[in-house]
Amino acid sequence: MTHSRSGRPVALMGTLALILAACTSGASTAPSGGGASPSASGAPSASGGASVEPSASGGAAVDLTGKTFTVGSKEFSEQLILGQIAKLVLEDAGATVTDETGLIGSSVVREALISGEIDMYWEYTGTGWINHLKNTTPVVGTKAQYDAVKEADAANDIVWLAPAPLNNTYAIALATEKATELNLKTLSDVATYAMANPDKATICAASEFLARNDGLPGLEAAYGMKFGTPATVELGLIPPAIDKGTDCIFGEVFATDSRVVELGLTVLEDDKSFFAAYEPSLNVRKEVFDANPGLADLFAPVAAALDTATMTALNAKVDVDGEDAADVAKAFLDEKGLMGG
């Protein structure tokens, strides 16, 4: 799923502080600003389709000396962190990496991967299934959703590596005081409220959410409701906007946004399970993966270490504390012992 860069409030509530205790800061690693580099070297294997499952040997023995890769990402904080994690892990294994992180929008990054401008980036299972593969309904269950998108995207020569056990799904939130005042707990409650108060059911959302099938149009269809005229707002500005409640009551948020915790917002229950699962998986062009099958072993322990609490804490270091995404990525990898092996 996609989000924009965000503002940086200065304080965390106690709940978030407990989460943040799991992460430590480390040395700086600034992203390079260079242009596109050659794709990963080596000819594709004759096997046609390489397995993405890691072997029992683990990632420590993977040697990518002499190989070159171009890593991309979307533009919001979580994606910048994930992109820097991929870059640092590849470099630690001996590869030369061109940094093309920070591309704006899911479709732009996907096209860069398909065209060979980049070799890999982290994509979310729900985004792959609905946005890129044009399915209209999600697959129920995180593993089932991953299996479905991995199998279907093989036809596009895209390999989905083992996913991280975090679900950065969409959600609709509002200020807790407003939720209490209006007695809103679920999205079905919101549908009832919107039908009775069409002009008051205002929502702030990023432009992409307003157009995606897994965003507002699908949400309204699934719940049989219609919000008032949406306000297009940069995603990073939505949490404080709905906390104030001046421009909109409701807002698009995502599950790993630390500001939801910081501001004490109420996330409404998706009681019809409309929103898809959004587990991040490193997407690699098949030609690149076939030439470098050790990528599965290299990134399996990295993905396994990225659960929802960890990712939320990493996001907070960027969005709330103002740290650089590359610094946060390096600190995470150092703390988890995922580099220097």
C-alpha positions as CSV (number, residue, x, y, z in Angstrom):
1,M,0.0,0.0,0.0
2,T,1.1,3.6,-0.4
3,H,1.5,6.6,1.8
4,S,3.2,10.0,1.6
5,R,6.0,11.5,3.6
6,S,4.8,12.7,6.9
7,G,5.3,15.5,9.5
8,R,7.2,14.9,12.7
9,P,5.4,15.5,16.0
10,V,7.8,15.8,18.9
11,A,6.4,13.6,21.7
12,L,5.4,10.0,22.1
13,M,2.8,8.6,24.5
14,G,3.7,5.9,26.9
15,T,2.2,3.1,24.8
16,L,4.5,4.0,21.9
17,A,7.5,4.4,24.2
18,L,7.2,0.7,25.2
19,I,7.2,-0.2,21.5
20,L,10.2,2.0,20.8
21,A,12.3,0.4,23.5
22,A,12.8,-2.5,21.1
23,C,14.8,-0.5,18.6
24,T,18.2,1.3,19.0
25,S,19.8,3.9,16.9
26,G,23.1,3.4,15.0
27,A,25.6,4.9,12.6
28,S,24.6,6.9,9.5
29,T,24.4,5.4,6.1
30,A,23.4,8.0,3.6
31,P,21.6,6.9,0.4
32,S,23.5,7.5,-2.8
33,G,22.0,9.9,-5.4
34,G,23.4,8.2,-8.5
35,G,21.4,7.2,-11.6
36,A,20.5,3.7,-12.7
37,S,23.1,1.0,-12.6
38,P,23.4,-2.1,-14.6
39,S,21.1,-5.0,-13.6
40,A,22.4,-7.8,-11.4
41,S,25.1,-9.6,-13.4
42,G,24.8,-13.2,-14.4
43,A,22.8,-15.2,-16.8
44,P,19.3,-16.6,-15.9
45,S,19.3,-20.2,-14.9
46,A,17.8,-22.9,-17.2
47,S,15.4,-24.0,-14.5
48,G,12.8,-21.4,-15.6
49,G,11.4,-20.7,-12.1
50,A,13.5,-20.6,-9.0
51,S,12.1,-21.4,-5.6
52,V,11.7,-18.4,-3.3
53,E,11.9,-20.5,-0.1
54,P,15.1,-20.1,1.9
55,S,17.3,-23.1,2.4
56,A,18.4,-24.4,5.7
57,S,21.8,-22.8,5.4
58,G,20.5,-19.3,6.3
59,G,21.7,-16.1,4.7
60,A,25.2,-15.7,6.2
61,A,27.0,-17.6,3.5
62,V,25.5,-15.6,0.6
63,D,28.3,-13.9,-1.3
64,L,27.3,-11.3,-3.9
65,T,30.8,-9.9,-4.5
66,G,31.0,-8.4,-8.0
67,K,27.3,-8.3,-8.5
68,T,25.4,-5.0,-9.1
69,F,21.8,-4.2,-8.2
70,T,19.4,-1.3,-8.3
71,V,17.0,-1.0,-5.4
72,G,13.8,1.0,-5.5
73,S,11.1,2.0,-3.0
74,K,8.0,4.2,-2.7
75,E,8.3,7.6,-1.1
76,F,6.8,7.2,2.4
77,S,8.8,6.5,5.5
78,E,8.2,2.8,5.9
79,Q,9.2,2.2,2.3
80,L,12.3,4.4,2.6
81,I,13.3,2.3,5.6
82,L,12.7,-1.0,3.8
83,G,14.5,0.2,0.7
84,Q,17.6,1.2,2.8
85,I,17.4,-2.2,4.6
86,A,17.6,-4.0,1.2
87,K,20.5,-1.7,0.1
88,L,22.5,-2.3,3.2
89,V,22.0,-6.0,3.3
90,L,23.1,-6.4,-0.3
91,E,26.1,-4.2,0.2
92,D,27.0,-6.2,3.3
93,A,27.0,-9.3,1.1
94,G,29.5,-7.7,-1.2
95,A,27.3,-6.2,-3.9
96,T,27.4,-2.8,-5.4
97,V,24.0,-1.1,-5.1
98,T,22.5,1.9,-6.9
99,D,19.9,3.7,-4.7
100,E,16.7,4.5,-6.5
101,T,14.5,4.7,-3.4
102,G,11.8,7.3,-3.0
103,L,9.9,6.9,-6.3
104,I,6.4,8.4,-6.0
105,G,3.5,6.0,-6.2
106,S,2.9,2.3,-6.5
107,S,2.4,2.3,-10.2
108,V,5.6,4.2,-10.8
109,V,7.7,1.8,-8.8
110,R,6.0,-1.3,-10.3
111,E,6.7,0.0,-13.8
112,A,10.3,0.6,-12.9
113,L,10.6,-3.0,-11.8
114,I,8.8,-4.4,-14.9
115,S,10.9,-2.3,-17.3
116,G,14.2,-3.2,-15.6
117,E,15.0,0.3,-14.3
118,I,15.2,-1.3,-10.8
119,D,15.9,-4.9,-9.8
120,M,13.9,-5.1,-6.6
121,Y,11.7,-3.3,-4.1
122,W,9.4,-4.2,-1.2
123,E,5.7,-4.5,-2.3
124,Y,2.6,-5.3,-0.2
125,T,0.6,-8.4,-1.0
126,G,-2.7,-6.6,-1.1
127,T,-1.3,-3.9,-3.4
128,G,0.1,-6.5,-5.7
129,W,-3.1,-8.5,-5.8
130,I,-5.6,-5.6,-6.3
131,N,-3.6,-2.7,-7.8
132,H,-1.1,-4.5,-10.0
133,L,-3.0,-7.7,-10.9
134,K,-6.4,-6.0,-11.1
135,N,-8.3,-8.3,-8.8
136,T,-11.4,-6.7,-7.2
137,T,-11.6,-8.6,-3.9
138,P,-8.8,-9.7,-1.5
139,V,-8.0,-13.2,-0.6
140,V,-8.9,-14.0,3.0
141,G,-5.9,-14.8,5.2
142,T,-2.4,-13.4,5.1
143,K,-0.7,-16.6,3.9
144,A,-3.4,-17.3,1.4
145,Q,-3.1,-13.7,0.0
146,Y,0.7,-14.1,-0.2
147,D,0.5,-17.4,-2.0
148,A,-2.1,-16.1,-4.4
149,V,-0.2,-13.0,-5.4
150,K,3.1,-14.9,-5.6
151,E,1.7,-17.5,-7.9
152,A,-0.2,-15.1,-10.1
153,D,2.7,-12.6,-10.5
154,A,5.0,-15.3,-11.7
155,A,3.4,-14.8,-15.1
156,N,4.9,-11.3,-15.1
157,D,8.4,-12.7,-14.2
158,I,8.2,-11.2,-10.7
159,V,9.4,-13.3,-7.8
160,W,7.9,-12.6,-4.3
161,L,10.4,-13.5,-1.6
162,A,9.3,-14.6,1.9
163,P,7.0,-11.9,3.4
164,A,7.5,-10.0,6.7
165,P,5.0,-10.9,9.4
166,L,3.5,-7.5,9.6
167,N,0.2,-6.3,8.1
168,N,0.3,-2.7,7.0
169,T,-3.3,-2.6,6.0
170,Y,-5.5,0.4,5.4
171,A,-7.8,1.6,8.2
172,I,-10.2,4.4,8.9
173,A,-9.6,6.4,12.1
174,L,-11.0,9.4,13.9
175,A,-10.4,11.3,17.1
176,T,-11.3,9.2,20.1
177,E,-13.5,12.0,21.6
178,K,-15.5,12.1,18.4
179,A,-15.8,8.4,18.2
180,T,-17.2,8.4,21.8
181,E,-19.5,11.3,21.0
182,L,-21.0,9.6,17.9
183,N,-20.8,6.1,19.4
184,L,-18.8,4.8,16.4
185,K,-16.9,1.6,16.8
186,T,-17.1,-0.2,13.4
187,L,-17.2,0.8,9.7
188,S,-20.8,-0.4,9.7
189,D,-21.5,2.2,12.4
190,V,-19.9,4.8,10.1
191,A,-22.1,3.7,7.2
192,T,-25.2,4.2,9.3
193,Y,-24.0,7.6,10.4
194,A,-23.1,8.7,6.8
195,M,-26.5,7.8,5.5
196,A,-28.1,9.9,8.2
197,N,-25.6,12.7,8.0
198,P,-24.1,12.8,4.4
199,D,-22.7,16.4,4.8
200,K,-21.1,15.7,8.1
201,A,-19.4,12.4,7.2
202,T,-16.3,14.1,5.9
203,I,-13.1,12.2,5.2
204,C,-9.5,13.1,4.5
205,A,-7.5,10.8,2.3
206,A,-4.5,10.7,0.0
207,S,-5.1,10.9,-3.8
208,E,-4.2,7.3,-4.4
209,F,-6.6,5.9,-1.8
210,L,-9.4,7.9,-3.4
211,A,-8.9,6.1,-6.7
212,R,-7.9,2.6,-5.7
213,N,-10.2,-0.4,-5.8
214,D,-8.9,-1.4,-2.4
215,G,-9.4,2.2,-1.2
216,L,-12.4,4.5,-0.9
217,P,-14.4,3.4,-3.9
218,G,-14.3,-0.2,-2.9
219,L,-14.9,0.6,0.8
220,E,-18.0,2.6,0.0
221,A,-19.3,-0.2,-2.2
222,A,-18.6,-2.9,0.4
223,Y,-20.4,-1.0,3.2
224,G,-23.1,0.6,1.0
225,M,-22.3,4.1,2.1
226,K,-21.1,7.4,0.7
227,F,-18.8,9.9,2.5
228,G,-19.2,13.6,1.8
229,T,-16.9,15.2,-0.7
230,P,-13.4,13.8,0.3
231,A,-10.6,16.2,1.1
232,T,-7.4,15.3,-0.7
233,V,-4.6,15.5,2.0
234,E,-1.0,14.3,2.0
235,L,-1.1,11.1,4.1
236,G,1.4,12.4,6.6
237,L,-0.9,15.3,7.5
238,I,-4.1,13.1,8.0
239,P,-3.5,12.0,11.6
240,P,-3.2,15.5,13.0
241,A,-6.1,16.7,10.7
242,I,-8.5,14.1,12.1
243,D,-7.2,14.7,15.6
244,K,-8.3,18.4,15.3
245,G,-11.4,17.5,13.3
246,T,-11.6,20.8,11.5
247,D,-11.3,19.7,7.9
248,C,-12.7,16.2,8.3
249,I,-13.9,13.7,10.9
250,F,-12.6,10.5,9.4
251,G,-9.3,9.8,7.8
252,E,-7.3,7.2,6.0
253,V,-4.5,5.7,8.1
254,F,-2.4,2.6,8.0
255,A,-1.7,0.0,10.6
256,T,2.0,0.7,11.3
257,D,1.6,4.5,11.5
258,S,3.1,5.4,14.9
259,R,1.1,8.6,15.0
260,V,-2.1,6.7,15.5
261,V,-0.8,5.6,18.8
262,E,0.9,8.9,19.6
263,L,-2.3,10.9,19.1
264,G,-4.6,8.4,20.7
265,L,-6.8,8.0,17.6
266,T,-9.6,5.4,17.4
267,V,-9.2,2.9,14.5
268,L,-12.6,1.7,13.4
269,E,-13.2,-2.0,13.2
270,D,-13.4,-3.3,9.6
271,D,-16.3,-5.6,10.5
272,K,-16.9,-6.8,7.0
273,S,-13.1,-7.5,6.4
274,F,-13.0,-5.3,3.3
275,F,-9.3,-4.3,3.5
276,A,-6.8,-6.8,2.2
277,A,-3.8,-8.1,3.9
278,Y,-0.7,-6.0,3.2
279,E,2.4,-7.9,4.1
280,P,5.6,-6.6,2.5
281,S,7.7,-8.9,0.4
282,L,10.8,-8.1,-1.5
283,N,9.8,-8.3,-5.2
284,V,12.7,-9.3,-7.5
285,R,12.7,-9.5,-11.3
286,K,12.9,-13.2,-12.2
287,E,16.0,-12.7,-14.4
288,V,17.8,-11.2,-11.5
289,F,16.6,-13.8,-9.0
290,D,17.5,-16.7,-11.3
291,A,21.0,-15.3,-11.6
292,N,21.2,-14.8,-7.8
293,P,19.0,-17.4,-6.1
294,G,20.8,-16.8,-2.8
295,L,18.7,-13.7,-2.4
296,A,16.0,-15.9,-0.8
297,D,18.4,-17.0,1.9
298,L,19.8,-13.6,2.4
299,F,16.5,-11.8,3.0
300,A,14.6,-14.5,4.8
301,P,15.9,-13.6,8.3
302,V,15.5,-9.9,7.5
303,A,11.9,-10.3,6.6
304,A,11.3,-12.6,9.6
305,A,12.5,-9.8,12.0
306,L,10.1,-7.2,10.7
307,D,6.9,-7.7,12.7
308,T,4.2,-5.1,13.2
309,A,5.5,-3.7,16.5
310,T,9.1,-3.5,15.1
311,M,8.0,-1.7,12.0
312,T,5.8,0.7,13.9
313,A,8.8,1.6,16.1
314,L,11.1,2.1,13.1
315,N,8.5,4.3,11.5
316,A,8.3,6.4,14.6
317,K,12.0,7.0,14.6
318,V,11.6,8.7,11.2
319,D,8.1,10.3,11.5
320,V,8.3,11.3,15.1
321,D,11.9,11.6,16.1
322,G,13.1,13.0,12.8
323,E,15.8,10.4,12.2
324,D,17.1,9.5,8.7
325,A,15.7,6.4,7.1
326,A,19.2,5.0,6.3
327,D,20.3,5.5,9.9
328,V,17.2,3.8,11.2
329,A,17.7,0.9,8.8
330,K,21.3,0.4,9.8
331,A,20.5,0.5,13.5
332,F,17.8,-2.1,13.1
333,L,20.1,-4.5,11.1
334,D,22.9,-4.0,13.6
335,E,20.7,-4.6,16.6
336,K,19.2,-7.8,15.1
337,G,22.7,-9.1,14.0
338,L,21.6,-9.1,10.4
339,M,24.9,-7.6,9.0
340,G,28.5,-8.4,9.3
341,G,27.9,-12.2,9.3
